[in-house]
Amino acid sequence: MRYSHLTDRLQGLGGDKWAIHTLARHMKREGRDVIELTIGEPDVPCPPDLIQAATAAMVAGRTGYSNGRGEPDTLAALAQRYTARRGRRFGPENAMTLPGTQTALYAVLCTLLGPGDEVIVADPMYATYEGLIAATGARAVPVTLHPEQGFRLQAADVAAHITPRTRVLFINTPHNPTGAVLRADEIAALGALAVAHDLWIVSDEVYEDLVFDGVTFASPLDLPELADRTVVTASISKSHAAPGFRSGWCIGPAEFCSRMLPLSETLLFGSQPFIADMTTRAITQNSPVARGMATRFAARAQTIHARLHGLDGLSVHRPEAGMFALLDIRATGLSGKAFAHALLMQTGVACMPGESFGTGLAGWLRLSLTQSDAAIESACTRIAAFTENPRTI
Ligand SMILES: Cc1ncc(COP(=O)(O)O)c(C=O)c1O
């Protein structure tokens, strides 16, 4: 049978990247002792008051249809939050709610891109970006991030990749998988390029609330001169330990939101009002769980660094935010994929191969920081033993 070009473009962009994770889950089901450092789920449950808010809203009958933009109270709460955080005015006309950052990014990119267009994106990148871009028919133009620059996207590198077909500069700060947080001056330099070449900036800021102590978050939304060309996506998945609620949004120019509305209506015909009520509550108060997560994840990254950095040529890149640390295993001569597979089979430690996030992270591993301190210690012991005895590889 024949299928659409869209599904053709997405072939091979899904499950392959997660093969080690799938294998680890299978081994766990078989009763094997597995430490799962693959995906990043918050390490605490969703705060009970948010669950109660969603439940109470359902009981109160908030189960009907909504509309394609989002519930007015949630849009107003988003406008208030971004006005307070970014230091300039945002109104409800600048916001739209969607089911998670993932759907928001899909809708945003479909609003801005089509076949023949090019998107500049950092390599490595979050595993779904390739599919998000491919879905639109546009071409991803990867710009390699360098560890010696803290894996932060540099305007000079971006400039070298701009062509007359470039439409979007797609950034992610804090960045998954590297945990890099773009500095204000770096964003200003990227913004100047966007202005000079008339590009949109799409900024995935889902980890904004998980910035570690001592690091300052910056966004292109901070800069009034970028107001007409910037769209930011985020959600409560990480900040409020609520990924299963699938509640996210985008913030952008009013004209952009109006342009995206028919697409959101076509996709969804509106999100769930009871989730909107819970989200309104979440974003009008500071998250009770975000700071704790950021503190624990920073400490676990520090543990991994103390235990593994410099050991048998291994090197640990410490994140500035988010849920992951990176381990450079290039000195072993193995690919990330081969190392991760052998490590899982022989020690039960499951990590993501860097290759799952692009060629820019070949020969690295991504380690999730969301398991307990004891599990992280034990994983380090097993990784050290595995690396110290090359015969086991
Ligand atoms: C960089 C990045 N963007 C987007 C997402 C998806 O987030 P959401 O649950 O809001 O769809 C994730 C999830 O891990 C992520 O790491």
The ligand as an ORCA input file, in Angstrom:
! r2SCAN-3c Opt
* xyz 0 1
  C      14.546     19.621     24.791
  C      13.189     19.025     24.946
  N      12.167     19.582     24.291
  C      10.914     19.092     24.398
  C      10.651     17.965     25.176
  C       9.240     17.477     25.267
  O       8.629     18.092     26.351
  P       7.061     18.026     26.634
  O       6.839     16.957     27.647
  O       6.702     19.369     27.136
  O       6.390     17.695     25.325
  C      11.685     17.360     25.879
  C      11.427     16.162     26.693
  O      12.299     15.513     27.220
  C      12.993     17.896     25.763
  O      14.023     17.355     26.407
*
